[in-house]
């Protein structure tokens, strides 16, 4: 920076009120702060939504599942053989056999479709979703069931109530109609993962109760595997490796097969929102153009004096860029801080909640990513400095004599 630029910039910093209290400057600063705040808050909320959805999906479902390629049940002998094969992998944190079937839950007046998942509740196979039990307990005894929060609400059931589970039996059809199998459970726990589709349909019980209800021979639908936290993103690679070892008799499904598309869609929507909200900063840049043009008009006699003293147009443009740029950078940083506070207030408010049947989860969370904030700062700064440089082109066309005569 030349000594002339440092001199005028120091005067500006020591006596900023003369410029900062101009209406055009105030309007420019407010526009930048509000536009960057909206951009920052929107990206923080979408980042929080994306991370919350991924956390719920990875916490509520198995990272890998093994089923028979023919769709048949796994016999106890096959299950034990698979458990022995999988136990050689240290990458798996938990391995558990599960029996799943579609049933109906009723309270006599209402009937709701439900997904019944049956597990072994013993020390060898600990229940994997303890953290989602908001009421009651997770260790079940005979004729006890854990019910999803929304399913219990729809049926008007609560802790320790009796819930009738019905399974239509096609082998019990007679001239008098169908005679479904019925089983009465006592609700021992309420399950709430935050994932709406799961919380509105899930029933969890013991293997023996499920076998009695479904009248099945001992067996399992699939084997569920949970990876170590650092290896979750490599589920696809692990699935291919495990598939090669087990052969074509079994099929290994990674979680990415069902959920990766949804997460990619959410990520695309996040950056689409970022691009759209970036236009707010560009619109605020119109105020920057107006503010710089006003400065050029107000300081035309000073510009003429500087040119008379030998200052080049490039030097004058740099000087004005520094003056306006410092205020713009302060406005951008202030907008990012305000956006963080705004997104935090939106997360903590209680008068609006997400609709789980639309957005999959029912709570709003914010996540402030340093990378996202850096991207916001860089994009906003580039847009603002482009808007600053555009009106400064007028200085190249101005003649000293015209400036002095008009001044």
Secondary structure by P-SEA (a helix, b strand, c coil): ccaaaaaaaaaaaaccccccccaaaaaaaaaaaaaaaaaaaaaaaaaaaaaaaaaaaaaccccbbbbbcccccccaaaaaaaaaaacccccccbbbbbbbbbbccccccbbbbbbbbbbbccccccccccccccccccccccccccccaaaaaaacccccbbbbbbbbbccccccccbbbbbbbbcccccccccccccccbbbbbcaaaaaaaacccccccbbbbbcccccccaaaaaaaaaaaaacccbbbbccccccaaaaaaaaaaaaaaaaaaaaaaaaaaaaaaaaaaaaaaaaaaaaaaaaaacccaaaaaaaaaaaaaaaaaaaaaaaaaaaaaaaaaaaaccccccccccccccbbbbbbbaaaaaaaaaaaaaaaaaaaaaaccccccccaaaaaaac
